């Protein structure tokens, strides 16, 4: 039985130093602490997040919408940018139907004209298409459904309390009737259960049929302390034949008391998996990136440049090539406090951290095409 506990938190809106290049969010909101979906791969079970995600107790953030309204209204230095909902725990888990904390926060974001990116496994998000459509009209809105397989048996094993993938695909089809950007977050792709080409192709083809604008793809799954122990314990009970394969891939010896293996699979595995996926994306003509929010203020061109650099960095990383400098150049460019045109006019582009002569030339080409 699930217990709901309303709790007053000190803050509701988190601002991140660097924008998340997967969903392009600068900010994040978690309307609830804890999650009823109880997914066994959930990274939030890692000890560094210090979150109760057993699913037995859900903390409802009291006065969340009021706190959000005050935060945005009073903080004059905050610039409108993508708010990711949610980082920890699904914003549309079962309790949202009762408490409506997510909807109330969306109403605040709509009133202030802020863009939003919803991450969910629940078709309950369809209830709020009126507000999300308003946000999409005036700013930018995206809804990403976590779907990592079309196999119901595997899905039920990994996500015991979430609706089956087909219901999520149907929700994507409904959202496509609006102007809201929507797609699939195939994150994480669990090794040996979801990483074969046939499974990836089935997933992408179903997303294509649903009308998805993109399929975000991550080759491999992170493993860390409490999260890894829970996953491996469940894996050993249901798929014992896979434990040895995980030991080899993540370099550890299984123990129910501690995990001391790799945080992520070796590069040889991630590159091979992405190459399989890339062939499918090309075949199905499916994007594996979200088209980002571009503000109309001084950040506009910098965000356009950064989007191109960060998308390229993502591609290079997935292919096992050098990507770090391109990535950090993109991050530093989108953190500029002035128009990038002004920096270029002063001849100071290479003074931006990680911008070398090659990236400077790239920036100048973009500036010529934009202007």
Secondary structure, DSSP 8 states (H G I E B T S, - for coil): --EEEEE--S-S-EE-SS--TTT--SEE--SEES-TT--TT-GGGSTTT----SSSEEEEETTHHHHHHHHHHH-TT-----EEE-SSS-TTSTTHHHH-HHHHHHHHHHHHT--EEEEES-GGGGGGHHHHHHHHHHS-EEEEEE---S-HHHHHHHSTTS--HHHHHHHHHHHTTTT-EEEEEEEEE-TTTS-SHHHHHHHHHHHHHHT-S-EEEEEB----HHHHHHHHHHHHHH-GGGHHHHHHHHT----SS---S-SS--HHHHHHHHHHHHHHHHHHT--SS------SSTTHHHHHHHHHHHHHHHHHHHTTS--HHHHHHHHHHTT-SS-HHHHHHTT-GGGSTT--HHHHHHHHHHHHHH-
